[in-house]
Amino acid sequence: MSTTTIPVIAIDGPTASGKGTVAQRVAQQLGFHYLDSGALYRLTALSALRRGVALNDEHGLAKAAEHLNCHFDGGHIFLANEDVSSAIRAEEIGNTASKIAVLPMVRHALFGLQLSFRKAPGLVADGRDMGTVIFPHAPLKVFLTASVEARALRRYKQLIDKGFSANMQDLSEDLRSRDARDMSRTSAPLKSAEGAHLLDTSDMSADEAVKQVLSWYAAM
């Protein structure tokens, strides 16, 4: 099977919109592979911080991205042979990832790695440019969003559950900053892809969102 005929469901959206949870569950139900593209930027951020690469060193950051020694195993993410699933979810890593994601050289360095996740029987990919840049010909594209308030509450609960400290006001301000940064960057800005279904999950459970995406896929 040619990779171009392997089905892809591209789910894009802002930080903490719930796209990761929805994408994972859709992939599980369909028996598809799953790509958390945001994790690749977080892994790059973690690797760069550990190497002491400055955030204004675009070449150094791109090199860190190009030589990522990472793999995904179920719900775990490994950098080299270290399980960094929790480490990359820290707010410092998330903020750093958001800052380096605006850099064209970093995005270019991760382009091929993201394409390599397209394997039979199919792929569900979540991120910010899955439907616009990485998989522009995906048969199903979804732009999943939610209000800042709903997203801040979700992120608050996630952080508390993982044992991190969190403040609702700080989280709301951080989300607004990330949204502005993601939508205004010159390289692959966050936006709804042409032909994408809009899914606002502000008042929707994860199960309801998953059901809607599966319904759209079944109707193709």
N, C-alpha and C positions, 0 to 999 in steps of 0.2 A: 504493500500500500504506500503510495506516495504521501509524503508528509503534508502536502497541500490538500489532500483529500481527508485528512484526519480532522474530525470535528473539534472546534474550539468554542467554548463559551467564555467570552471576555467580560469580566465584571470590574468596572472602574468606579471610583468614588473617593471622597475625601477621607481624612483620618478618622477612625473610630465610627465610621458609618455602619459597620457591621458586615462589610463585604467579605472579610476573611472568614468569618463564621459561616456565612451563607454559601460562599464558594466551596469551602471544605465539605459541607453537608451535601451540596449538589453533586460534587465529585464522588462522594461516598455512595450516594444513591444510584448514580449512573455507572459506577465502576470505572470512572475516569481518573487520570492523573491530575495532580493539583500543583499549581505554581503560585506561591506567595512572593510576588515580585518585590514587595516592600522589604521582605526579609533579606533579599540580596543587598539592598542599600544599607540595611542595618548591619549586616555582616561586614560590608565594606567599611562602615563607620567604626565598628568595633575593631576590625583589623588595623585601620589607620590610627586609631587612638592608641592601640597597644604598640604600634611601631613608632609612635611619636611624629606622625605625618601632620604637618600644619594644615589647617582647614583652607588656607589660601594657596596651597601647593596643589594646583589642579593636576599636574603631571604625576605627582606622587600619589594622589588619591586615585587617579585612573589606573596606575600601576597596581595599587592594592586591589582594585576591582577586577582587573584583568587576571590576577594570579590568585583569586579566591580558591582556597582548597576547602570546598564545602560540599556537604551532601545532606539530603533530607531523608529521614527514616521514620515513617509514620508521622506522629505529631512532634518528632524531635528534629532539631536542626544542629548540625555539627560543623564546626570550624576546625579543620584538620581532624583530629580524633576527639575533640572536646565538645561535649554537649553544651551549647550556648543558648538553648531555647529560652531560658529565663533571662540571661544576661542581655540579649539583644532587645528585650522588651522594656528595659529601663528607660526612663524619660530622657536621660542624657544622650543615650544612643539614638532614640527617636528624633530628638532635636538635631543631632549631628547629621543623621541620615537625611533629614529634610533639607538641611543646608547644602550638603554635597550633591543631592539629587538635582539641583539646578544647574550643575556643571555639565556641559555637553560632552566633554571627554570621558567623564564617569559613565554617563548614560550610554555612550558609544561602546565603552569597554564591556558593559553588561548585556549588550544587545544580543550577541550570539548565544550567550549562556541561556538567556530567556527562551530563545527560539528552540533550543535543544530539548526543552521540556515537552514539546509537541510530539507525543508518541501514541500509538494505538493502545486502546480503542478510542481515546479522546482526551481532551484536556480542559480543565476549568482553571482559568488564570485570573487572578485578581491584582489590581494595582491602580495606577493613575493614568497609564497610557496604553493599556492592553488593547483596547479597541481602536485607538487612534494611530498608534505607531507600531507596536510589536505585532499584533495580529489584526491588521485593518480589514482583512477579508473574512474574519470570523463569522460564521453563519448566525450566531446569536451574540448580541452585545447588550449589556445592561449597564446603566449608570445608576448606581445605588447611593442614595444620600439620606440625610436626616438633619434635623435642626442642630445648631451648636449646643443647645441645652441638653438635648437627648444624647448627643455624642459625648459630651462632658460627663454626664452621669454614667454612661457605659464605661468610659475610660476610668472613671473614679472607682467603680466596682471591680474592674479588672485589676487595677493596681493594688487595691486593698486586699483582694483575694490572693494576690501573688506575694503579699507581705511588704509591698512598697508603701511609703507615705504619699498622701495626695491631698490636694486642696482644690475644691470645685472652681473657685474664682480663677486660680492660676491655670487650671486645665482649660477653662473656657477661653481665656486670653491666648493661651498657647495654641489652641485649635484655630482661632481666628487668624493668628499670625501664620500658621502653617498653610491655611487655606489661601491666604493672600499670596504667600510665597509660591505655592504650587500652581495657582491660576495665572500668575503674572510672569513666570519664568519664560524665557525665550525658547528653550529647548523642551519640546513635548509638554506644554502646559496642561494642567488638569482641566478637562472639559468633556462634555458628553460627545461620544463618537456619532458620526452620521448614521442614522438608522437605529440608534440604540433605544431600548425601552427604558423609560425613567421609572425608578422605584424608590419612593420616599418611605423609609422605615421608621420615621419618628414615632408613630403610634402603632407599630406593627411588630409582632414577635418574630423571632428568627424562623420558627416553623412556618409561619405565614409567608415570609419572604422566600423561603426555600420552595414552598409549594407554588408560588407565583412564577419563579424562574423555571421550574420543572414544567409548568403548564405552557410557558412560552416555547420551551424547547420541544415539547411534544407536539405543538401546533405547527412546527416548521415543515 
